[in-house]
Amino acid sequence: MSVLIKNGKVITASEEYLADVYCEGEKIVAIGKNLNYPADKVIDATGKLVFPGGIDPHVHLDMPFMGTYSSDDYETGTRAALFGGTTSVIEFILQTQGDTLHNALKTWQEKSIHKAVGDFSYHMAITDFNENVAKEVVQMIEEEGITSFKTFMAYKGALMIDDGQMVELMKVVKKNGGLVTVHATNGDMIDALVAKNLKDGNTTPLYHYLSQPEVTEAEASGRFCDMLHYTGCPGYIVHMTCEGALNAVRRSTQRNQKVFVETCSQYLMIDASLYEREDGYKWVMSPPLREKKDQEALWAGINQGLVHVVGTDHCPFTIEQKMKGKDNFAKIPNGHPAIEHRMEFMYSEGVRKGKITPTKFVEICSTNAAKIFGMYPTKGTIAIGSDADIVIFDPEKEHTISASTHHMKCDYSAYEGWKVTGKTETVLLRGKIAIENNACHLKPGDGKYIKRGKSSMVI
C-alpha cells in the first residue's frame, strides 16, 4: 500500500516545516513539497500536524499484580494506544523469583504476539539475579533484542533485588551493551511506614501517599545514580515524580554523569490532593502523585534536558478491582489508565500552554525513547527509510476526556471531564491506516515485535 500525505506541518525532534510525506509499503520513501507520486491513498493534511508515532516505554498489559491482573491486555491496550497516537509500546516481562528469564519471555510472548494491534517490545524485569540469570541476560541482548533490564528497589519478597545484586547486574549489562532501568523508591522505609499507618488505623488512600514521602524516592534515586557511577553502567529511572529525585540526578551531572529520566503524564498534570477525595482510590499508584512544586520541577527538568521521556506507567484496574482495598489502602491495586491520552495531554498541557515547544513534544513522546531503547531511526522520527509510523493531528480540535468515549478496558477515567485541545485524527502504523474516522482498521496480530539494538544515546 502507498500513502501520500499532502500539505501537513511536519514536526520532528529538531525541525518544523511544511511538506508532503510519501509512504510505500512499511517505509517513508520521500519527503518534500508538491510531491506527485501516484498513491493508493491521498490524505490532505492542510492545517494539521504530522509527526512520528508516539512511543510509550512504560506500560503494563495483562500484568499480574496484587492478586489480580491489569485490565487491559495486548489487544485492548495497544488499540487504545493507537487511538491516541502511540504506535509502539515497551512492556515489562516479570521474572518469577526462582525461575528463568526464558520462561518469563515465553509467558509474555503467549500474551502478546497474537493479540497486539500496535507494535511492541519488552523490558526484562530481573527479580532474582544469580550466575545463571547473568548468562540469560547476555542471551536476551544478543538473541532476543531485549536490551533493557528493569529492577525494583521496592516490593520486597516479590520484585525487589538488593544493592549487591543490582551492582552485579549492572556489570553484566554494561559489558554487553544494555541498559538498567529502575523503580527507585526505598522499599524498606515504605514498608515500615505502611505498617505503622495500618497499625494506627490510617487506612484511607491518603495514607498510600503519606507512606511514600518524597525522601523515599529521592534517596533511592541518588543511590541508583551512585551505583551506576561505580559500575559505569548506563541507567534509566522510570516514572520520576518529584523535585528531590530530580535533584539527585542533577547532582550526578556534577561528576559528568548521564542518567536517563522518565516521568509520566499524570505527574505533570494532577497532584496528591486527589487522595483526599472519597474516590481517591482511583489515583493510587506507586510512586504516588505529588505536589504542585514537583510538577513545576518536572516541567523545568524537561526543558533543562534532565527529563528525557514522558511515558504513562499505564496499569489500569476496574473500579471493582480497586475497591478490594476500600478498607485498606495497602490492598488497592496500584495503577491507573493513561495509555490512550498521553500524546494529546502533552500537546494540550505542554505545547498549547507554552511549557514546551512542538519539537520538544516530539522528543519526549517519541524520539528520545526510540534512541534510548535502540529503535532509532527505524522508529521515532519522520525520515526517509524510517517506518511509516505517522500521526496526523488536529491542533485546534477541542474534546473532553471521558470513560464513555475512551478505548481502554477500564470503567472509569482518571481525567473525567478534562478539556483538551488537540486531537489525534489519523494514524499510520508501518504504512497501514491504523486509525481513521475514529475507527481502528487493524486487528489483533497486526502489531509487530520490535527487536531492539543498543542505545544510540549511550556514549
C-alpha positions as CSV (number, residue, x, y, z in Angstrom):
1,M,0.0,0.0,0.0
2,S,1.1,3.5,-0.7
3,V,0.0,6.7,1.1
4,L,0.7,10.3,0.2
5,I,0.2,12.9,3.0
6,K,-0.2,16.4,1.5
7,N,0.4,19.8,2.9
8,G,0.9,19.0,6.5
9,K,3.2,20.7,9.0
10,V,5.9,18.1,9.7
11,I,7.4,18.1,13.2
12,T,10.4,16.1,14.3
13,A,12.6,16.4,17.4
14,S,14.7,19.0,15.6
15,E,12.6,20.7,12.9
16,E,9.2,22.1,11.8
17,Y,8.4,22.5,8.1
18,L,5.6,22.3,5.6
19,A,5.9,19.2,3.4
20,D,4.3,16.2,1.8
21,V,5.3,12.7,3.0
22,Y,5.1,9.7,0.7
23,C,5.0,6.2,2.2
24,E,5.3,2.9,0.3
25,G,5.0,-0.5,1.9
26,E,6.1,-0.1,5.5
27,K,8.6,2.8,5.0
28,I,8.8,6.5,4.4
29,V,10.1,6.9,0.8
30,A,10.0,10.7,0.1
31,I,9.6,14.0,1.9
32,G,9.3,17.3,0.0
33,K,7.0,19.9,-1.4
34,N,4.5,19.2,-4.1
35,L,5.2,15.5,-4.3
36,N,3.4,13.9,-7.2
37,Y,3.7,10.2,-6.5
38,P,0.8,8.0,-7.6
39,A,-0.6,6.6,-4.3
40,D,-3.3,4.2,-3.2
41,K,-4.5,6.8,-0.7
42,V,-4.0,10.6,-0.6
43,I,-4.6,12.4,2.7
44,D,-5.0,16.2,2.8
45,A,-3.2,17.3,6.0
46,T,-3.7,21.1,5.4
47,G,-3.8,22.8,8.8
48,K,-2.8,19.6,10.5
49,L,0.4,18.5,12.3
50,V,2.3,15.4,11.0
51,F,4.7,13.8,13.5
52,P,6.2,10.4,14.3
53,G,4.1,7.9,16.1
54,G,4.4,8.0,19.8
55,I,6.5,5.5,21.8
56,D,5.4,4.7,25.3
57,P,8.2,2.9,27.0
58,H,6.3,2.2,30.2
59,V,3.2,0.1,30.1
60,H,1.8,-2.9,31.9
61,L,-0.6,-5.1,29.9
62,D,-2.3,-8.1,31.4
63,M,0.1,-7.9,34.3
64,P,-0.2,-10.0,37.4
65,F,-0.2,-7.7,40.4
66,M,-1.6,-7.8,44.0
67,G,-3.7,-10.8,43.3
68,T,-5.3,-9.7,40.1
69,Y,-4.3,-8.6,36.5
70,S,-4.3,-5.2,34.9
71,S,-7.5,-4.9,32.9
72,D,-6.0,-4.0,29.5
73,D,-4.5,-6.9,27.6
74,Y,-2.3,-6.6,24.5
75,E,-5.3,-6.2,22.2
76,T,-7.2,-3.6,24.1
77,G,-4.1,-1.7,25.4
78,T,-2.3,-1.4,22.1
79,R,-5.5,-0.5,20.3
80,A,-6.2,2.3,22.8
81,A,-2.7,3.5,22.4
82,L,-3.2,3.8,18.6
83,F,-6.3,5.8,19.1
84,G,-4.2,8.4,21.0
85,G,-1.3,8.4,18.5
86,T,1.1,5.9,20.3
87,T,2.2,3.4,17.7
88,S,4.8,1.4,19.8
89,V,4.9,0.4,23.4
90,I,7.5,-1.3,25.6
91,E,6.0,-3.6,28.2
92,F,7.6,-5.3,31.2
93,I,8.3,-9.0,31.4
94,L,8.3,-10.1,35.1
95,Q,10.7,-12.9,36.0
96,T,9.2,-15.1,38.7
97,Q,11.7,-15.4,41.6
98,G,13.4,-18.7,41.3
99,D,12.5,-19.1,37.6
100,T,14.4,-18.4,34.4
101,L,14.2,-15.4,32.1
102,H,13.4,-17.6,29.2
103,N,10.3,-19.0,30.9
104,A,9.2,-15.4,31.6
105,L,9.7,-14.5,28.0
106,K,7.7,-17.4,26.8
107,T,4.8,-16.4,29.0
108,W,4.8,-12.8,27.7
109,Q,5.1,-14.0,24.1
110,E,2.0,-16.0,24.5
111,K,0.2,-13.0,25.9
112,S,1.3,-10.6,23.1
113,I,2.2,-11.9,19.7
114,H,-1.3,-13.0,18.6
115,K,-3.1,-10.1,20.4
116,A,-1.1,-6.9,19.7
117,V,-2.7,-4.4,17.4
118,G,0.2,-1.9,17.6
119,D,3.9,-2.6,17.7
120,F,5.6,-3.6,20.9
121,S,8.8,-4.6,22.6
122,Y,9.8,-5.8,26.1
123,H,11.9,-4.8,29.1
124,M,13.0,-7.7,31.2
125,A,12.4,-7.3,34.9
126,I,15.1,-9.0,36.9
127,T,13.7,-10.1,40.3
128,D,16.2,-12.9,41.1
129,F,19.8,-12.2,39.9
130,N,22.3,-15.0,40.0
131,E,25.0,-16.6,37.8
132,N,22.6,-18.5,35.6
133,V,20.4,-15.3,35.2
134,A,23.6,-13.4,34.3
135,K,24.1,-15.8,31.3
136,E,20.5,-15.3,30.3
137,V,20.9,-11.5,30.3
138,V,23.6,-11.9,27.7
139,Q,21.3,-14.2,25.6
140,M,18.4,-11.7,25.9
141,I,20.6,-8.9,24.5
142,E,22.3,-10.9,21.7
143,E,19.4,-13.2,20.6
144,E,16.1,-11.7,21.6
145,G,16.7,-7.9,21.1
146,I,15.8,-7.2,24.7
147,T,18.4,-4.7,25.7
148,S,16.9,-3.1,28.8
149,F,16.5,-4.7,32.3
150,K,14.1,-3.4,34.9
151,T,15.0,-3.5,38.6
152,F,13.0,-2.7,41.7
153,M,14.3,-1.1,44.9
154,A,10.9,-1.8,46.5
155,Y,8.3,-4.7,46.7
156,K,10.5,-6.9,48.9
157,G,9.7,-10.6,48.6
158,A,8.2,-10.2,45.2
159,L,10.1,-7.9,42.8
160,M,12.9,-6.2,44.8
161,I,16.6,-7.1,44.4
162,D,19.3,-5.9,46.9
163,D,22.1,-3.5,46.1
164,G,24.6,-6.3,45.7
165,Q,22.6,-8.0,43.1
166,M,22.0,-4.6,41.4
167,V,25.7,-3.9,41.1
168,E,26.5,-7.3,39.7
169,L,23.6,-7.0,37.2
170,M,25.0,-3.6,36.1
171,K,28.4,-5.0,35.5
172,V,27.0,-7.7,33.2
173,V,24.6,-5.3,31.4
174,K,27.4,-2.7,30.8
175,K,29.8,-5.3,29.4
176,N,27.2,-6.4,26.9
177,G,25.8,-3.1,25.7
178,G,22.5,-3.0,27.6
179,L,20.7,-0.5,29.9
180,V,19.5,-0.9,33.5
181,T,16.2,0.8,34.4
182,V,14.9,1.2,37.9
183,H,11.8,1.7,40.1
184,A,13.7,4.0,42.5
185,T,11.9,4.1,45.9
186,N,13.2,3.0,49.3
187,G,11.2,-0.2,49.8
188,D,12.3,-0.8,53.4
189,M,11.3,2.7,54.5
190,I,8.0,2.5,52.7
191,D,7.1,-0.9,54.2
192,A,7.8,0.4,57.7
193,L,5.6,3.5,57.1
194,V,2.8,1.4,55.6
195,A,2.9,-1.0,58.6
196,K,2.8,1.9,61.1
197,N,-0.1,3.7,59.4
198,L,-2.1,0.5,59.3
199,K,-1.4,-0.2,62.9
200,D,-2.6,3.3,63.8
201,G,-5.8,2.8,61.9
202,N,-4.9,5.0,59.0
203,T,-6.4,3.1,56.1
204,T,-7.7,5.6,53.5
205,P,-5.9,6.3,50.2
206,L,-4.4,9.5,51.6
207,Y,-2.1,7.2,53.6
208,H,-0.8,5.5,50.5
209,Y,0.7,8.9,49.7
210,L,1.9,9.6,53.2
211,S,3.6,6.2,53.4
212,Q,5.7,7.2,50.4
213,P,7.1,10.6,51.2
214,E,9.4,12.4,48.8
215,V,12.6,11.3,50.6
216,T,11.9,7.6,49.8
217,E,12.2,8.4,46.1
218,A,15.0,11.0,46.4
219,E,17.2,8.7,48.4
220,A,16.7,5.7,46.1
221,S,17.3,7.8,43.0
222,G,20.6,9.1,44.4
223,R,21.7,5.6,45.5
224,F,20.9,4.2,42.0
225,C,22.9,7.0,40.4
226,D,25.8,6.1,42.7
227,M,25.7,2.5,41.7
228,L,25.6,3.5,38.0
229,H,28.6,5.7,38.6
230,Y,30.6,3.0,40.4
231,T,29.9,0.4,37.6
232,G,30.0,2.7,34.6
233,C,26.6,1.2,33.5
234,P,24.1,3.4,31.7
235,G,20.8,3.7,33.6
236,Y,17.3,5.0,33.3
237,I,14.9,6.0,36.2
238,V,11.3,5.2,35.4
239,H,8.2,7.3,36.5
240,M,10.1,10.0,38.4
241,T,7.6,12.1,40.4
242,C,9.4,14.7,42.5
243,E,11.9,17.5,42.8
244,G,14.0,15.6,45.3
245,A,14.6,12.7,42.9
246,L,15.3,15.1,40.1
247,N,17.9,16.9,42.2
248,A,19.6,13.6,42.9
249,V,20.1,13.3,39.1
250,R,21.1,16.9,38.8
251,R,23.8,16.4,41.4
252,S,25.1,13.4,39.4
253,T,25.8,15.7,36.4
254,Q,28.4,17.5,38.6
255,R,30.6,14.4,38.2
256,N,30.0,14.3,34.5
257,Q,27.4,11.5,34.7
258,K,24.5,11.0,32.4
259,V,21.4,9.3,33.8
260,F,18.2,9.0,31.7
261,V,15.0,10.0,33.3
262,E,11.4,9.3,32.6
263,T,8.4,11.0,34.1
264,C,4.7,10.3,33.3
265,S,1.9,12.4,32.2
266,Q,0.0,12.1,35.5
267,Y,2.9,13.6,37.5
268,L,2.9,16.6,35.3
269,M,-0.9,17.2,35.5
270,I,-2.5,16.1,38.7
271,D,-1.5,16.1,42.4
272,A,-1.9,14.4,45.7
273,S,-4.9,16.5,46.8
274,L,-7.0,13.8,44.9
275,Y,-6.2,11.3,47.6
276,E,-8.4,13.3,50.0
277,R,-11.5,12.6,47.8
278,E,-13.9,9.8,48.5
279,D,-12.9,8.1,45.3
280,G,-9.2,8.7,45.9
281,Y,-8.5,5.0,45.3
282,K,-8.7,5.8,41.5
283,W,-5.3,7.5,41.7
284,V,-3.5,5.0,43.9
285,M,-0.2,4.3,42.1
286,S,3.4,3.9,43.0
287,P,5.1,6.3,43.3
288,P,2.1,8.3,44.3
289,L,1.0,11.7,42.9
290,R,3.0,14.6,44.5
291,E,2.7,18.3,45.0
292,K,2.3,21.3,42.7
293,K,6.0,22.2,43.2
294,D,7.0,18.8,41.9
295,Q,5.0,19.4,38.7
296,E,6.9,22.7,38.2
297,A,10.2,21.0,38.8
298,L,9.5,18.2,36.3
299,W,8.3,20.6,33.5
300,A,11.5,22.6,34.1
301,G,13.5,19.3,34.1
302,I,12.2,18.6,30.6
303,N,13.4,21.9,29.2
304,Q,16.7,21.6,31.1
305,G,17.4,18.2,29.4
306,L,17.3,16.3,32.7
307,V,14.0,14.6,32.0
308,H,14.2,12.8,28.6
309,V,10.9,10.8,28.2
310,V,7.3,11.1,29.2
311,G,5.6,7.7,29.5
312,T,2.4,6.6,31.3
313,D,3.1,3.6,33.6
314,H,-0.3,2.5,32.2
315,C,-1.6,-0.1,34.6
316,P,-5.4,0.0,34.7
317,F,-7.7,-1.7,37.0
318,T,-11.5,-1.6,37.1
319,I,-13.4,0.1,40.0
320,E,-14.3,-3.4,41.3
321,Q,-10.6,-4.3,41.4
322,K,-9.7,-1.0,43.0
323,M,-12.4,-1.4,45.6
324,K,-10.7,-4.5,47.0
325,G,-8.7,-2.0,49.1
326,K,-11.7,0.1,50.2
327,D,-10.9,-0.6,53.9
328,N,-7.1,-0.9,53.5
329,F,-5.0,1.3,51.1
330,A,-2.3,-1.3,51.0
331,K,-4.7,-3.7,49.2
332,I,-5.6,-1.2,46.4
333,P,-4.1,-2.4,43.1
334,N,-1.6,0.3,42.1
335,G,-2.0,1.9,38.7
336,H,-4.4,3.9,36.5
337,P,-5.5,4.1,32.8
338,A,-3.4,6.5,30.7
339,I,-2.1,4.9,27.6
340,E,-4.6,6.5,25.2
341,H,-4.3,10.2,26.2
342,R,-0.6,10.8,26.7
343,M,0.1,12.4,23.4
344,E,-3.0,14.6,23.5
345,F,-2.3,15.6,27.1
346,M,1.3,16.6,26.4
347,Y,0.3,18.7,23.4
348,S,-2.6,20.4,25.2
349,E,-1.0,20.9,28.6
350,G,2.6,21.3,27.3
351,V,2.7,22.9,23.8
352,R,-0.6,24.8,23.9
353,K,0.2,26.3,27.3
354,G,3.7,27.3,26.3
355,K,5.6,24.9,28.6
356,I,7.4,23.1,25.8
357,T,7.9,23.6,22.1
358,P,6.4,21.3,19.4
359,T,9.9,19.8,18.8
360,K,10.4,19.1,22.5
361,F,6.9,17.4,22.5
362,V,8.1,15.0,19.7
363,E,11.4,14.5,21.5
364,I,9.9,13.4,24.8
365,C,6.9,11.5,23.4
366,S,8.7,9.6,20.7
367,T,12.3,10.3,19.6
368,N,14.2,10.0,22.9
369,A,12.5,6.7,23.7
370,A,13.5,5.4,20.3
371,K,17.1,6.5,20.8
372,I,17.5,5.4,24.4
373,F,16.0,2.0,23.8
374,G,17.6,1.1,20.5
375,M,14.8,1.6,18.0
376,Y,16.1,4.8,16.2
377,P,15.9,5.7,13.4
378,T,13.5,2.9,12.4
379,K,11.1,4.3,14.9
380,G,10.8,7.8,16.5
381,T,11.2,10.1,13.5
382,I,9.9,11.1,10.1
383,A,12.8,10.4,7.8
384,I,13.4,8.6,4.5
385,G,13.8,4.9,5.3
386,S,12.1,5.1,8.7
387,D,9.0,3.1,9.5
388,A,5.9,4.9,8.3
389,D,4.5,5.3,11.9
390,I,2.8,8.7,11.4
391,V,0.3,10.7,13.3
392,I,-1.9,13.3,11.6
393,F,-3.0,15.6,14.4
394,D,-5.6,18.4,14.5
395,P,-4.0,21.1,16.8
396,E,-7.2,23.1,17.2
397,K,-9.8,20.4,17.9
398,E,-11.3,20.6,21.4
399,H,-12.7,17.5,23.1
400,T,-13.4,16.2,26.6
401,I,-11.9,13.1,28.2
402,S,-14.4,10.5,29.4
403,A,-14.7,6.9,30.2
404,S,-17.8,6.9,27.9
405,T,-15.6,7.6,24.9
406,H,-12.1,6.2,25.7
407,H,-11.0,2.8,24.3
408,M,-9.1,1.5,27.3
409,K,-10.7,-1.5,29.1
410,C,-11.4,0.4,32.3
411,D,-14.8,1.6,33.6
412,Y,-13.5,5.0,34.8
413,S,-11.3,7.8,33.6
414,A,-8.8,9.3,35.9
415,Y,-9.4,12.5,33.9
416,E,-13.2,12.5,33.6
417,G,-14.3,15.9,32.2
418,W,-10.8,17.2,31.4
419,K,-10.9,19.5,28.4
420,V,-8.2,19.0,25.9
421,T,-7.2,21.0,22.8
422,G,-5.6,18.9,20.1
423,K,-6.8,15.5,18.7
424,T,-5.2,12.6,17.0
425,E,-7.1,12.3,13.7
426,T,-5.3,9.7,11.6
427,V,-2.6,7.2,12.5
428,L,-0.4,5.1,10.2
429,L,1.4,2.0,11.6
430,R,4.2,0.9,9.2
431,G,2.3,2.4,6.3
432,K,-1.1,0.9,7.1
433,I,-4.0,3.1,8.1
434,A,-4.5,2.2,11.8
435,I,-6.9,4.9,12.9
436,E,-9.2,6.9,10.7
437,N,-12.6,8.5,11.4
438,N,-12.4,7.4,15.0
439,A,-12.2,3.7,14.0
440,C,-9.4,1.2,14.2
441,H,-8.6,-0.6,10.9
442,L,-6.1,-3.1,12.3
443,K,-6.7,-6.4,14.0
444,P,-5.1,-8.4,16.7
445,G,-1.8,-9.8,15.5
446,D,-1.1,-6.9,13.2
447,G,1.3,-5.5,15.8
448,K,4.9,-6.5,15.3
449,Y,7.5,-7.3,17.9
450,I,10.4,-4.8,17.8
451,K,13.8,-6.5,18.2
452,R,15.9,-3.7,19.6
453,G,19.6,-2.8,19.3
454,K,21.9,-0.9,21.5
455,S,21.1,2.6,22.7
456,S,22.1,5.4,20.4
457,M,22.2,7.9,23.3
458,V,24.8,6.0,25.4
459,I,28.3,7.2,24.8
